[in-house]
Amino acid sequence: MNPSWLSLVLIVLAGGATALQAPTNAKLMSAVGSPVNAAFISFAVGTLALGLAAAVMHVRPDGAAVRGLPAWAWVGGLYGCIFVIAAAWSVPRYGAALTITLMVAGQLIISLLLDATGAFGVTRQPISLSKIAGVVLVLAGVALARRG
């Protein structure tokens, strides 16, 4: 697997979008009174944007493929809800940098477990010392960001 530089840059920008999403939803939370309300509005806007994108691109799901999905494939939106609520709640308390650093640490730990086990349809990847070292360095970054 040799991803193109453009795809790597787009993935980094998508990660940057999550960093922007956290303070945006925190501001929204301060106006609407709770992280749950902020998440609801955020998902409503996202749903409208996805509907528009699907209409413009003329795409719709394959019904047979959708019916054949395992149960766990339906809960991805719940993970997004957890992320948005946690980010909206934690950014005003801990700042964007610590919040996102903690979230990235969580993402890396779970990603290593997914790669190691092949759970959720992920292609199995061996855990190496360099991957573990990378996660340890991110956790060290969490500690440094916390000391701030």
Disulfide bonds with the S-S distance in Angstrom:
none
